[in-house]
Amino acid sequence: MKDTIKLKDKKGVLMIAHRGVSGLEAENTAAAFVAAGNRTYYGVETDVHRTADGKFVCLHDEDIFRVSGVHCNVGEVDYEKVASIRQHKTESDFGPRADYVAPQLEDYVSICHAYGKHCILELKDEFTVEELKQIISILQSIGHLQDTTFISFLPQNLIRMRELLPEQSIQLLTEKITDEIIEGAIKYKIDLDVVFFVLDEEIVKKIKSHGIKLNTFTINDPEIAQKLIDMGVDFITTNILE
């Protein structure tokens, strides 16, 4: 039976299960989150969209087709419609999967809380201040807000979140590094979550010299992971490495 690939020397780098252990279970499902809970991961990452009836659902794409085989734009339907889609996508890069069922945000946070895992919560849509307050309220109700890092490709999400939570852990997702991005990270006290292939020793050193924590995604090759560990990243986000 296939399992995660354990790294030999993580040197204190914290591992994050991308969409749960999505190398073993269907991404962004309770099964994937529990798989991470039962292993040594520091954190569990997921993606959040808002449905038409104001529920927050854990899935990566706006259209659920890739993981379910059924076209459904989650922002245009109620959560009940999303939850009713059970169609099985039997194969992936890593082999067969369990049935796909999209959980609500509360389900994900509750699993992370039960297993003592840090939430890495990607804000996929552009959320209003009121919607961000609702997300914060869900985390607070479960007692897990302090064990959560908010991440997003949309700087406006993070700036709004920073205004609401001045001390919260926040990371900007980016596929490039520029002086402007680093200056913004310093200004808003935001850490960085950078796609791995743009990083080298010089860039890592520059980022870390400003006291910015560095996450990197998505690494499934142990050799690449070890090089990034040796460069000095703080976190590695992965589908299968442990």
VEXBA-654799 format. One record per atom (N, C-alpha, C): residue in three letters; z, x, y. Coordinates in steps of 0.1 Angstrom, whole numbers, plus 2048, in hexadecimal, padded with zeros to 3 digits. Each point is the difference from the previous one (the first is absolute). Layout:
<nodes>
AlaZXY
...
</nodes>
This chain:
<nodes>
Met8008097F4
Met8007F780C
Met80080980C
Lys7F77FD80A
Lys7FF80880C
Lys80C7FE809
Asp80580B806
Asp80B7FF809
Asp7FD80980C
Thr809801809
Thr7FE80880C
Thr7FF80E7FD
Ile7FA808809
Ile7FF80F7FE
Ile80B806809
Lys8098077F9
Lys80C806807
Lys7FC80E806
Leu80380280D
Leu7FE80D806
Leu80B8097FC
Lys7FC80D7FF
Lys80A80A7FC
Lys80A80480A
Asp7FB80280D
Asp80A80480A
Asp7FC7F980D
Lys8087F6803
Lys7FD7F880C
Lys80680680D
Lys8098097FE
Lys80680880C
Lys8067F680A
Gly8067F57FB
Gly8067F7809
Gly7F77F6807
Val7F38017FD
Val7F67F6805
Val8037F37F9
Leu8007F5808
Leu8037F37FB
Leu7F37F87FC
Met8007FB7F4
Met7F57F97FB
Met8007F1802
Ile7F47FB804
Ile7FF7F1803
Ile7F67FA7F7
Ala8047F57FA
Ala7F77F97F6
Ala7F67F7809
His7F38047FF
His7F67F9808
His7FD7F27FB
Arg8037F6807
Arg7FF7F27FC
Arg8077FE7F3
Gly80C8067FF
Gly8078007F3
Gly7FA80B7F8
Val8048017F3
Val7F980A7F7
Val7F37FA7FC
Ser7F680180A
Ser7F37F97FD
Ser7F78087F7
Gly80580B7FB
Gly7F98077F5
Gly8037FA7F3
Leu80B7F87FF
Leu8047FA7F3
Leu7FF7F1800
Glu8037F980C
Glu8007F2800
Glu7F67FB80C
Ala7FD7F4800
Ala7F77FA80A
Ala80780380E
Glu7F9805809
Glu80580480D
Glu8077F4807
Asn80B803808
Asn8067F6808
Asn8057F47F8
Thr8058027F4
Thr8067F57F8
Thr80E8047FD
Ala8087F67FC
Ala80D8027FC
Ala80180A7F5
Ala7F78007F7
Ala7FF8097F4
Ala7FF80F806
Ala7F880280A
Ala7FE80D805
Ala80C805808
Phe8077F7807
Phe80C803807
Phe80B8037F7
Val8027F97F5
Val80A8027F6
Val7FE80D7F9
Ala7F38037FD
Ala7FC80D7FA
Ala80580C809
Ala7FF7FF80D
Ala80580A809
Ala80F800800
Gly8067F47FF
Gly80F800800
Gly8068077F4
Asn7F97FF7F5
Asn8048067F3
Asn7FD80F7FF
Arg7FB80680B
Arg7FC80E800
Arg80780780C
Thr7FD80D802
Thr80780880A
Thr7FB7FF80E
Tyr7F77F7803
Tyr7FA7FF80D
Tyr80B7FE80B
Tyr7FE80680B
Tyr8097FD80B
Tyr7FC7F3807
Gly7F37FD801
Gly7FC7F4807
Gly7F57F97F9
Val7FE7F3804
Val7F67F87FA
Val7F87FA80C
Glu7F3803800
Glu7F77FB80B
Glu7F97F37FC
Thr7FF7F880A
Thr7F87F47FF
Thr7F97FC80D
Asp7F77F67FF
Asp7F87FC80C
Asp8037F1802
Val8017FC80D
Val8047F3803
Val7F57F9809
His7FC7F47FC
His7F87F7808
His8077F3802
Arg7FC7F980A
Arg8067F3803
Arg7F67F57FC
Thr8057F67F8
Thr7F87F57FC
Thr7FF7F580B
Ala7F77F67FE
Ala7FE7F680A
Ala80D7F8803
Asp8097FF7F6
Asp80C7F8802
Asp80C809804
Gly7FD80C804
Gly80A809806
Gly8098087F5
Lys7FB8007F4
Lys8078087F6
Lys7FB80F800
Phe8088097FC
Phe7FC80E800
Phe7FD8047F1
Val7F48047FD
Val7FC8027F2
Val7FD80F7FE
Cys8038057F5
Cys7FE80F7FD
Cys7F28017F9
Leu7F7805807
Leu7F38047FA
Leu7F980980A
His7F68087FC
His7FA809808
His7F47FA808
Asp7F77FA7F9
Asp7F47FB806
Asp8027F2806
Glu7F97FD80B
Glu8017F2806
Glu7FA7F67F6
Asp7F68047F9
Asp7FA7F87F5
Asp8058057F3
Ile8067F77F8
Ile8078047F4
Ile7F68037F4
Phe7F37FF802
Phe7F68017F6
Phe80180D7F7
Arg80280B806
Arg80080D7F9
Arg80A8007F5
Val80C7FA802
Val80A8017F6
Val8017F37F7
Ser7F97F6804
Ser8027F37F9
Ser7F37FB7FA
Gly7F4804806
Gly7F37FB7FC
Gly7FD7F3806
Val8097FB80A
Val7FE7F3807
Val80080380F
His7F57FB807
His80080280E
His80A7F7807
Cys808806808
Cys80A7F8807
Cys80580880C
Asn7FE7FB80C
Asn80480780C
Asn80F7FB803
Val8098097FE
Val80E7FB801
Val8057FB80D
Gly7F980480B
Gly8047FC80D
Gly7FB7F2803
Glu7F87FA7F7
Glu7FA7F3803
Glu8057F57F6
Val8098047F7
Val8067F67F7
Val80F8017FF
Asp8067F67FB
Asp80F8007FE
Asp8038097F4
Tyr80D805800
Tyr8048097F6
Tyr7FF7FA7F2
Glu8027F27FF
Glu7FF7FA7F3
Glu7F28027FA
Lys7F6801808
Lys7F28027FB
Lys7FF80F7FB
Val806809807
Val7FF80E7FC
Val8088027F3
Ala80C7FA7FF
Ala8088017F4
Ala7FA7FA7F4
Ser7F77F6802
Ser7FA7FA7F4
Ser7F58087FA
Ile7FC80B806
Ile7F58087FA
Ile80680A7F6
Arg7FD7FE7F4
Arg8068087F5
Arg7F58087F8
Gln7F37FF805
Gln7F68067F8
Gln80280E7FD
His7FD8047F4
His80380E7FB
His7F4809803
Lys80380C806
Lys7F680A801
Lys80580B7F6
Thr7F88017F5
Thr8068067F4
Thr7FF810800
Glu7F8806809
Glu7FF80E7FF
Glu80180680E
Ser80480C801
Ser80080880C
Ser7FE80F7FD
Asp80180880A
Asp7FF80E7FE
Asp80A8057F6
Phe80B7F97FE
Phe80B8047F8
Phe8027F87F3
Gly7F77F67FE
Gly8017F97F4
Gly8037F1802
Pro8037F97F5
Pro8037F1801
Pro80D7FE809
Arg8007F4806
Arg80B7FC809
Arg8067F27FB
Ala80C7FD805
Ala8057F37FF
Ala7F97F6809
Asp8027F37FE
Asp7FA7F6809
Asp80580380F
Tyr7F77FD809
Tyr80380280E
Tyr8067F3806
Val80C802806
Val8077F5807
Val80580680D
Ala7FC7FB80B
Ala80480580D
Ala80E7FB804
Pro80980A801
Pro80E7FB804
Pro8017FE80F
Gln80B7F9804
Gln80380080E
Gln80880C804
Leu80280280D
Leu80780C805
Leu80E7FF7FB
Glu8067F57FF
Glu80E7FF7FB
Glu8028057F2
Asp7F67FE7F8
Asp8008047F2
Asp8008107FF
Tyr7F7806808
Tyr7FF80E800
Tyr80D807805
Val8067FA80B
Val80C806806
Val80B7FF7F6
Ser8017F47FA
Ser80B7FE7F6
Ser8008097F5
Ile7F48047FB
Ile7FE8097F5
Ile80580E805
Cys7FB80480B
Cys80480D806
Cys80F801802
His8067F5805
His80E800802
His8088017F3
Ala7FB7F97F6
Ala8078007F3
Ala80080D7F9
Tyr7F5808802
Tyr7FE80D7FA
Tyr80480C809
Gly8047FD80C
Gly80480A80A
Gly7F5809804
Lys7F47F9803
Lys7F4808804
Lys7FD7FD80F
His7FB80A807
His7FD7FF80E
His7F37F8801
Cys7FF7F6809
Cys7F47F8802
Cys7F780880A
Ile7F38027FC
Ile7F6805809
Ile7F67F4802
Leu8027FA80B
Leu7FA7F3803
Leu7F4801809
Glu7F47FF7FB
Glu7F4801809
Glu7FC7F3806
Leu8007FF80D
Leu7FC7F5808
Leu7F17FF801
Lys7F97F87F8
Lys7F18007FF
Lys7FA7F980C
Asp8057F4802
Asp7FB7F880B
Asp80580580E
Glu7FA7FC80B
Glu80780280C
Glu80A7F5802
Phe80D803800
Phe80A7F6801
Phe8057FF80E
Thr8047F4804
Thr8067FD80D
Thr80F8047FF
Val80680180C
Val80E803800
Val8087F67F8
Glu7FD7F3801
Glu8077F67F9
Glu7FE8027F1
Glu7F48037FB
Glu7FE8037F2
Glu80880C7FB
Leu80080A808
Leu80880C7FD
Leu80F7FD7FF
Lys8057F7809
Lys80E7FC7FF
Lys8027F87F3
Gln7F77F87FB
Gln8017F97F4
Gln80180A7F4
Ile7F880B800
Ile80080A7F6
Ile80D807800
Ile80580380C
Ile80D807801
Ile80B7F77FA
Ser7FF7F3803
Ser80A7F77FC
Ser8017FF7F1
Ile7F48007F9
Ile8008007F1
Ile80780D7FB
Leu7FD80B806
Leu80780C7FB
Leu80F800803
Gln8047FB80B
Gln80E7FF803
Gln8077F67F7
Ser7FA7F57FC
Ser8067F67F8
Ser8038067F2
Ile7F880A7FC
Ile8028067F2
Ile80980C802
Gly80380580C
Gly80880B802
Gly7F980D7FE
His7F3801803
His7F880B7FD
His7F880680C
Leu8037FB80C
Leu7F980580C
Leu80180F802
Gln80C8057FE
Gln80380F803
Gln7F98087F5
Asp7FC7FA7F5
Asp7F98087F6
Asp7F17FD7FF
Thr7FB7FE80C
Thr7F27FD802
Thr7F980880A
Thr7F48057FD
Thr7F7807809
Thr7F47F7802
Phe7FC7FD80D
Phe7F57F8803
Phe7F4809802
Ile7F47FD7FA
Ile7F4809802
Ile7F57F7804
Ser7F6805807
Ser7F47F8804
Ser7F6809805
Phe7F37FC7FE
Phe7F5807807
Phe7FE7FB80F
Leu8077F5803
Leu7FF7FA80D
Leu80C804809
Pro7FD80980A
Pro80B805808
Pro8087F5807
Gln7F97F5804
Gln8077F5807
Gln80B7FA7F8
Asn7FE7FF7F2
Asn80B7FB7F8
Asn80C809801
Leu7FE80D800
Leu80B809800
Leu80780180D
Ile7F87FF80B
Ile80680080D
Ile8097F4802
Arg7FB7F47FC
Arg8087F4801
Arg80C8017F7
Met7FF8067F4
Met80B8027F7
Met80A809806
Arg7FC80B807
Arg809809806
Arg8087FA80B
Glu7FA7F7807
Glu8077F980B
Glu80B7F77FA
Leu7FD7FA7F5
Leu80A7F77F9
Leu80B8087F9
Leu7FC80C7FB
Leu8098087F8
Leu7FF80E804
Pro80880480A
Pro7FE80D806
Pro80380C7F7
Glu8087FE7F5
Glu80380B7F7
Glu7FA7FF7F2
Gln7F77F67FE
Gln7FB7FE7F3
Gln7F680B7FC
Ser7FF8027F3
Ser7F68097FA
Ser7F37FA801
Ile7F6806807
Ile7F37FB802
Ile7F580B7FE
Gln7F57FD7FA
Gln7F680A7FE
Gln7F27FB803
Leu7F8807808
Leu7F27FD802
Leu7F78057F5
Leu7F97F77FA
Leu7F68037F6
Leu7F3805808
Thr7FB80B7FB
Thr7F4806807
Thr7F88087F7
Glu7F3800802
Glu7F68097F9
Glu7FB80B808
Lys80780380B
Lys7FD80C808
Lys80C804808
Ile80080C804
Ile80B806809
Ile7FA80580D
Thr8057FB80B
Thr7FB80480D
Thr80D803808
Asp7FE80780C
Asp80B802809
Asp8057F3805
Glu7F77F6802
Glu8047F3805
Glu8097F97F6
Ile7FD8017F3
Ile8087F97F6
Ile80E807800
Ile80080D800
Ile80D807800
Ile8087FD80D
Glu7FA7FF80B
Glu8077FC80D
Glu8067F27FF
Gly7F87F77FA
Gly8057F27FE
Gly80C7FF7F7
Ala7FF8087F5
Ala80B8017F6
Ala80D805807
Ile7FF80A809
Ile80B805807
Ile8067F5809
Lys7F77FA808
Lys8037F680A
Lys8087F57FA
Tyr7FB7FA7F5
Tyr8067F47FB
Tyr8098037F4
Lys80380D7FD
Lys8098037F5
Lys7FB7FB7F3
Ile7F38037FE
Ile7FA7FB7F4
Ile7FC80C7F7
Asp8027FF7F3
Asp7FC80A7F7
Asp7F17FD7FC
Leu7FB8097F8
Leu7F27FF7FC
Leu7FE7FF7F1
Asp7F67F87FC
Asp7FC7FE7F2
Asp7F18037FF
Val7FC80B7FC
Val7F3806802
Val7F88017F2
Val7F47FC800
Val7F88017F4
Val7FF80F7FC
Phe8028037F4
Phe80380E7FB
Phe7F480A803
Phe7F47FB800
Phe7F580A801
Phe7FD80680E
Val8077FA80A
Val7FF80780D
Val80B80A803
Leu8098017F7
Leu80C809802
Leu7FD80E7FB
Asp80580A808
Asp80080D7FB
Asp80D807805
Glu80280C7FD
Glu80D806804
Glu80280080F
Glu7F6803808
Glu80180080E
Glu8037F3806
Ile7FA7F57FB
Ile8027F3805
Ile80E7FB7FD
Val8048037F3
Val80E7FC7FC
Val80A807809
Lys7FE80D802
Lys80A808808
Lys8007FA80E
Lys7F57FC806
Lys8007FB80E
Lys8077F3800
Ile7FE7F77F7
Ile8077F37FF
Ile80F8027FF
Lys8048087F7
Lys80E8027FD
Lys80780880C
Ser7F9808807
Ser80680780B
Ser8057F680B
His7FB7F4800
His8057F680A
His80B7F77FB
Gly8058047F4
Gly80A7F87FA
Gly7FB7F27FA
Ile7F38007FE
Ile7FA7F37FA
Ile8008017F1
Lys8067F67F9
Lys7FF8007F2
Lys7F27FC7FB
Leu7FC8067F5
Leu7F27FF7FB
Leu7FF7FA7F2
Asn7FA7F47FF
Asn7FD7FA7F4
Asn7F18027FE
Thr7FB8007F3
Thr7F28027FE
Thr7FB7F77F4
Phe7F47FA801
Phe7FB7F77F6
Phe7F28047FC
Thr7FB7FB7F6
Thr8067FB7F3
Thr7FC80B7F6
Ile80A8077FB
Ile7FE80B7F7
Ile8037FD7F2
Asn7F68027F7
Asn8027FD7F2
Asn7FE80D7F7
Asp7FC80B807
Asp7FD80C7F9
Asp80C809801
Pro8078057F5
Pro80C808801
Pro7FD80D808
Glu7F48067FF
Glu7FE80D806
Glu7FF7FE810
Ile7FA7F5804
Ile7FF7FD80E
Ile80E7FD805
Ala8077F87F9
Ala80E7FD804
Ala80880D801
Gln7FF8097F7
Gln80880D801
Gln7FC80880C
Lys7F3800804
Lys7FC80780C
Lys8067FA80C
Leu8017F3801
Leu8067F980B
Leu80F802801
Ile8068007F4
Ile80E803800
Ile80380E805
Asp7F880A7FC
Asp80180D805
Asp7FE80180F
Met7F77F8806
Met7FD80080E
Met80C7FB808
Gly8097F77FA
Gly80C7FC807
Gly8007F1804
Val7F77F87F9
Val8017F1803
Val80E7FB7FC
Asp8037F5806
Asp80D7F97FD
Asp7FF7F67F5
Phe7F57F97FF
Phe7FE7F57F6
Phe7F28017FB
Ile7FE7FB7F3
Ile7F37FF7FA
Ile7FF7F27FB
Thr7F67F9803
Thr7FD7F27FC
Thr7F68017F5
Thr8027FA7F4
Thr7F98027F4
Thr7FF7F37F7
Asn7F67FF7F9
Asn7FF7F57F6
Asn8068037F3
Ile80180D7FD
Ile8048047F2
Ile80980C7FE
Leu80180880A
Leu80880C800
Leu80F7FC802
Glu8098087FA
Glu80E7FD801
Glu80780D802
</nodes>
